[in-house]
Amino acid sequence: MLEVLFGVLQWWDGVELWLTQLGLAPQVALLMLVLLPACWWAARVLDRAVGVVFERLGHRYAMGAEDAQEPR
C-alpha cells in the first residue's frame, strides 16, 4: 500500500514540476480546461443536494420562484 502511495506522490511531483515550468498562458489554459468543468459539476451536484434537502424539509422556496411571491 505504501508503495502505491509513494508512486502516486512521485507522479504528482513530476506533474507539479512540469506545470511550474510552463509559461503563464499554458498554465491558465490548463487551469480553465480542468478547473472550470470541475467547478461546474461541483455546483450542479451541490444545487441538486440542496434542492433535495429543501424538498424533504418542505421548505417553501424549494418549489420555485412563484412561491416566494406569496403575500404576507
C-alpha positions as CSV (number, residue, x, y, z in Angstrom):
1,M,0.0,0.0,0.0
2,L,2.8,2.4,0.9
3,E,4.5,1.7,-2.4
4,V,1.4,2.7,-4.3
5,L,1.1,5.9,-2.3
6,F,4.8,6.6,-2.9
7,G,4.3,6.1,-6.6
8,V,1.4,8.5,-6.7
9,L,3.4,11.1,-4.8
10,Q,6.3,10.8,-7.2
11,W,4.0,11.1,-10.2
12,W,2.3,14.2,-8.6
13,D,5.8,15.8,-8.0
14,G,6.6,15.3,-11.7
15,V,3.3,16.9,-12.8
16,E,3.9,19.8,-10.4
17,L,7.4,20.3,-11.7
18,W,6.2,20.1,-15.3
19,L,3.3,22.6,-14.6
20,T,5.5,25.1,-12.9
21,Q,8.0,25.1,-15.8
22,L,5.2,26.1,-18.3
23,G,4.6,29.7,-19.2
24,L,1.7,31.7,-17.8
25,A,-0.6,31.3,-20.8
26,P,-0.4,27.5,-20.9
27,Q,-0.9,27.4,-17.1
28,V,-4.0,29.5,-17.4
29,A,-5.3,27.4,-20.4
30,L,-4.8,24.2,-18.4
31,L,-6.5,25.7,-15.4
32,M,-9.5,26.7,-17.5
33,L,-9.7,23.2,-19.1
34,V,-9.6,21.4,-15.8
35,L,-11.0,23.7,-13.1
36,L,-14.0,25.2,-14.9
37,P,-15.7,21.9,-15.7
38,A,-14.8,20.6,-12.2
39,C,-16.4,23.7,-10.6
40,W,-19.4,23.5,-12.9
41,W,-20.1,19.8,-11.9
42,A,-19.5,20.6,-8.2
43,A,-22.0,23.4,-8.3
44,R,-24.5,21.2,-10.1
45,V,-24.2,18.5,-7.5
46,L,-24.4,21.0,-4.7
47,D,-27.5,22.6,-6.2
48,R,-29.3,19.2,-6.5
49,A,-28.3,18.2,-3.0
50,V,-29.7,21.4,-1.5
51,G,-32.8,21.0,-3.6
52,V,-33.4,17.5,-2.2
53,V,-32.8,18.7,1.3
54,F,-35.3,21.6,0.9
55,E,-37.8,19.3,-0.7
56,R,-37.7,16.8,2.1
57,L,-37.9,19.5,4.7
58,G,-40.8,21.1,3.0
59,H,-39.1,24.5,2.6
60,R,-41.5,27.0,1.0
61,Y,-38.9,28.2,-1.5
62,A,-37.9,24.8,-2.8
63,M,-40.7,24.6,-5.5
64,G,-40.0,27.7,-7.4
65,A,-39.7,31.4,-7.5
66,E,-43.5,32.0,-7.8
67,D,-43.9,30.5,-4.2
68,A,-41.7,33.3,-2.9
69,Q,-44.1,35.9,-4.2
70,E,-46.9,35.0,-1.8
71,P,-48.4,38.0,0.0
72,R,-47.5,38.3,3.7
